Amino acid sequence: MVSIFRKKEPSEQCLSVEEPLVILRALEKEEVSLMEEKQELLARKEKLQLQANEKIETMRLRTQTLKSEISELKRQIEELEKFVSATSDSQTTSFS
């Protein structure tokens, strides 16, 4: 009968010590890799957020400019309408 509690051979002892070390090294390597990927993703996210904020600001400025231009055009149209109606009123009264 084979004994369950037999002494391990020296080569088996070496393997059992090396195995956890190999696993630890692999896990450390994976952790470093994942941390690098996380840093890259965070940097990418920050860059995209900055680009989005720049676009937002650009669009706000454009809409503000358009609102100002529209307001000015409305004022000019109102002025022209008053001038045209005043001129046409004076012409109709002078012909009567």
CORTA-V242236 format. One record per residue. N is the residue number from 1. RES is the residue in three letters. SS is DSSP state (H for helix, E for strand, - for the rest). NEAR is the number of other ideal C-beta (glycine too) atoms within 8 Angstrom. D_CENTER is the distance of its C-alpha to the mean C-alpha in Angstrom with 1 decimal. Layout:
n	res	ss	near	d_center
N	RES	SS	NEAR	D_CENTER
N	RES	SS	NEAR	D_CENTER
This chain:
n	res	ss	near	d_center
1	MET	-	2	68.9
2	VAL	-	4	65.8
3	SER	-	5	64.8
4	ILE	-	4	61.2
5	PHE	-	3	61.3
6	ARG	-	6	62.4
7	LYS	-	3	61.4
8	LYS	-	7	58.6
9	GLU	-	6	59.4
10	PRO	H	6	58.0
11	SER	H	6	55.7
12	GLU	H	8	54.3
13	GLN	H	9	53.7
14	CYS	H	8	51.8
15	LEU	H	8	49.6
16	SER	H	9	48.9
17	VAL	H	8	47.7
18	GLU	H	8	45.7
19	GLU	H	8	43.9
20	PRO	H	8	42.0
21	LEU	H	8	41.2
22	VAL	H	8	39.8
23	ILE	H	8	37.7
24	LEU	H	8	36.5
25	ARG	H	8	35.6
26	ALA	H	8	33.7
27	LEU	H	8	31.8
28	GLU	H	8	31.0
29	LYS	H	8	29.8
30	GLU	H	8	27.6
31	GLU	H	8	26.2
32	VAL	H	8	25.5
33	SER	H	8	23.8
34	LEU	H	8	21.6
35	MET	H	8	20.7
36	GLU	H	8	19.8
37	GLU	H	8	17.6
38	LYS	H	8	15.9
39	GLN	H	8	15.5
40	GLU	H	8	14.0
41	LEU	H	8	11.4
42	LEU	H	8	10.7
43	ALA	H	8	10.5
44	ARG	H	8	8.3
45	LYS	H	8	5.7
46	GLU	H	8	6.6
47	LYS	H	8	6.6
48	LEU	H	8	3.3
49	GLN	H	8	3.1
50	LEU	H	8	6.4
51	GLN	H	8	6.3
52	ALA	H	8	5.2
53	ASN	H	8	7.8
54	GLU	H	8	10.1
55	LYS	H	8	10.2
56	ILE	H	8	11.0
57	GLU	H	8	13.6
58	THR	H	8	15.0
59	MET	H	8	15.5
60	ARG	H	8	17.1
61	LEU	H	8	19.4
62	ARG	H	8	20.4
63	THR	H	8	21.2
64	GLN	H	8	23.2
65	THR	H	8	25.0
66	LEU	H	8	25.8
67	LYS	H	8	27.1
68	SER	H	8	29.3
69	GLU	H	8	30.6
70	ILE	H	8	31.4
71	SER	H	8	33.2
72	GLU	H	8	35.2
73	LEU	H	8	36.1
74	LYS	H	8	37.3
75	ARG	H	8	39.4
76	GLN	H	8	40.9
77	ILE	H	8	41.7
78	GLU	H	8	43.4
79	GLU	H	8	45.4
80	LEU	H	8	46.5
81	GLU	H	8	47.4
82	LYS	H	8	49.6
83	PHE	H	8	51.2
84	VAL	H	8	51.9
85	SER	H	8	53.3
86	ALA	H	8	55.4
87	THR	H	8	56.7
88	SER	H	8	57.6
89	ASP	H	8	59.3
90	SER	H	8	61.4
91	GLN	H	8	62.4
92	THR	H	8	63.5
93	THR	H	7	65.6
94	SER	H	6	67.2
95	PHE	H	5	68.3
96	SER	-	4	69.9
